[in-house]
């Protein structure tokens, strides 16, 4: 059995940083004396239709390359802006949160290397994940992880539309996930060039694989910080399983990374509830 320890350490650091910042942001939101706005989640049929149309656009958007590039880049910038804003609101409060958020977003857009991309993904996913986690119950987060794990399997291995969508994002230069280089110097490579070399010198870990554990860990923060830490540790164990499966493939192909990560995260939640 192969183990690419050098590659896993990079995955681990990026994933652990996202979990740590997300859980800390959620903790600050529920303990801060300053009021922090947590959105109320109300999912209607209108929302379902909108999300379905949005998903279909992302899947079949390759037919309109200019619109695709603009849409993906705009959406990614909004993710970074929204997530960073959520974290800064919880940590700094007004009015500093707005200024720092604008500064971080501007740096993300202007510094076009892999490191700045990954930092933007960390802040975007951690911030949005922490808010969503506080807006739903742990049970809902678990159900969401189970449903999306099955969806991930179907989308990657059966319909393969997730693979096509990821390819469209990489071609647009707006990957929604970590770009992980084989070598340290790869962090300072141009992000657009790096995305063109995925499968050779770089690999991708999708934002959904990162964000859902953040949502689950953040959802239990209001009840127990210890439970959130346990969920996070089990999520990292799931990342290790994912790494082993990926590097031991006979032929290197895209894989559904969420199922092992989600499984270990849910086990962590069950362990935490028993302690």
Steps between C-alpha positions, in 0.01 A plus 500: 500500500640837394498814713594838354582659835631820342171545314283403797671751728400780263141369483495468880623854565247658262210286627593545867533876456151519349348291780680699770399839364143384433451355849663802662281737300188305602612502864559875492159552341319322784712643786572854382327774701451683171198382302600285203237439233442132424273438201184299549482213253159468335511268198203529265410364155607834352845448652510145363417616148757781519775261616407249230524768229831621645637145504392437140667823394828396661479152346423610142669839503790384281288596197540866593871541591500877558191489720646197677829668586331815628234312700743260668746776590222723633351218706841407643569864593160517674580183695830646620339836582203347686705247695767751598230745603337240726831425673597865543154586630536230767860586590537876449147636487390821331642714341834321466346188347396679180840657439695178561257300285541740208878492542513117504271472198707755308818305583335175386407655166832675440754243625456222248700214648396166649569609859266800482235280338520247782489769769190642333338155496588447868333828602204463264414142593572546872284811528203376299525153659497645852189709430315211336598273787352742754185534290415127500493218755770231516242241393419702188873535427542121525204436266644754254837325506344159435288626208789690341735204542271284288462787255879531480534131411236526227632830364862377476464133401160470327397822324853649524354849484697602809821421314387710203401787726837490678673508162292803397600679821868425450486622140333818626775542760253491789537169683269466801744312720861467605771483237760273658846490339735204504787729603508795739612740227171423324320725749663798327401389151245696301159360593377495139804300386471270801141413416611404151746251655256322732569127491870560438654741751182599682186343646162645600300451820148635448341763722205271580736238641644772723188698582264227617722391792528868597119524498462192720772606745357854520148368559609331825705796628198655672466181708865403554834624375648162592249328270595736216867414548423125495301537177788697349756235597290223349458712185878516471510121538252485211733720297779247567280215372418705192870559440579129528225408253611769256874425492445123485286505186636280224418776256486857628141620449266753664336352809208577729685636802197584713378149603804402714530850645127517577496148647781577745346839585167337584677232707674784683165663570358173635807451722469857625133453592587190705772670704 
